[in-house]
Amino acid sequence: MTKQELIDAVAASTGDSKTATSDMVNAVLSLITHALADGGTVQLVGFGSFSVGHRAARTGRNPSTGAEMHIPEAKTVKFTAGKALKEAVNLPPQ
């Protein structure tokens, strides 16, 4: 499902306009992004949790030349699925 498909589905489900729904979806995504950028976590009960992880600096290899290269440390985004989401995904097909 793409972002636009999500907006269309939410608009159809709520009866709101696609423009208003698009603004709401963009606002939610922006708030999640800002919370993670500030080092926080976002917990959506039943759905899952977004958090910030840390990947240490390491030495890697350039796949085309084989030369060693330094890969700097980086922050990563982690998602842990909640119990309800896991159960919904594992339901047998109907």
Beta strands, then each sheet from edge to edge (+ up, - down):
strand 1: 42-44
strand 2: 48-55
strand 3: 58-61
strand 4: 68-71
strand 5: 74-81
sheet 1: 1+ 2- 5+
sheet 2: 3+ 4-
end
